[in-house]
Amino acid sequence: MIQPIYHVTTPDYYATFEHQDHFFPTGLKEEGFIHCSYEHQLPYVLGKYYKMHKMIYLLKIDTDLLEHELKVELATVGDHFPHIYGVINKSAILEIIEKENEYYQGNSTDS
């Protein structure tokens, strides 16, 4: 593993996959891949897409352990982001980091 990648999700959504071997974010069905980030990209992602979520999970992923293809692709913001073309096998998740989102800007229904 050169460097880990991260997928951001909410604790409530991740809990729905508690007894499964794979994690299936909604973006996979909608877009055909799972959005991920490198560590230095997390402030942008949290501030842009998760500002209404007070509590978040950062799934720290070892790319060498992924069962599906990983591509690093140019996004519309002009940076290259990692995308997983399939579900995330939980055996590739090194750590689940629960944290309060420092970019939180509103009322949340999250726990």
SVG drawing of the C-alpha trace seen along z (x, -y; Angstrom):
<svg xmlns="http://www.w3.org/2000/svg" viewBox="-33 -26 37 37">
<polyline fill="none" stroke="black" stroke-width="0.4" points="0.0,0.0 1.5,-3.3 -1.0,-5.4 -4.4,-4.6 -7.6,-6.1 -10.7,-7.2 -14.4,-6.8 -16.7,-9.1 -20.0,-7.8 -22.4,-8.4 -22.5,-6.1 -26.2,-5.3 -25.7,-4.3 -22.6,-2.2 -24.5,-0.4 -26.9,1.1 -24.0,3.2 -22.8,4.4 -23.3,8.1 -22.2,8.1 -18.7,8.7 -19.0,5.8 -20.0,2.1 -22.2,0.8 -22.5,-3.0 -25.4,-4.6 -23.0,-6.2 -22.0,-2.9 -25.5,-2.2 -26.0,-5.8 -22.7,-6.4 -21.0,-3.0 -18.2,-3.7 -17.5,-4.7 -16.1,-8.1 -12.9,-8.1 -10.3,-10.6 -6.7,-10.8 -6.1,-12.2 -5.2,-15.7 -8.6,-15.9 -10.8,-15.2 -11.3,-18.8 -12.7,-19.6 -15.0,-16.6 -16.2,-17.1 -16.9,-20.8 -18.6,-20.3 -20.6,-17.1 -20.9,-16.4 -21.5,-19.8 -25.0,-18.7 -23.6,-15.7 -22.3,-16.3 -20.8,-12.8 -19.0,-10.9 -17.1,-7.7 -13.8,-7.8 -13.2,-4.4 -9.4,-4.0 -8.8,-1.6 -5.8,0.4 -5.9,0.3 -3.8,3.5 -6.6,5.4 -9.5,4.2 -11.4,6.9 -12.5,4.4 -10.7,2.1 -9.4,-1.2 -8.9,-4.1 -7.5,-7.5 -9.5,-9.9 -9.6,-13.6 -12.7,-15.2 -14.5,-18.3 -12.7,-20.3 -9.4,-19.7 -7.9,-17.2 -7.4,-13.4 -9.6,-11.3 -9.6,-7.6 -12.7,-5.7 -13.6,-2.1 -15.5,-0.3 -17.3,2.2 -18.3,2.7 -15.8,2.2 -14.8,5.5 -14.6,5.0 -11.3,6.9 -9.7,3.9 -10.9,1.4 -7.9,0.8 -9.7,-1.4 -13.1,-3.1 -12.5,-6.5 -15.5,-8.1 -15.2,-11.8 -17.2,-15.0 -17.2,-16.8 -15.4,-20.1 -17.1,-21.4 -20.6,-20.8 -23.0,-23.7 -26.5,-22.8 -29.0,-20.6 -28.3,-17.0 -30.5,-13.9 -27.3,-11.8 -26.4,-10.3"/>
</svg>
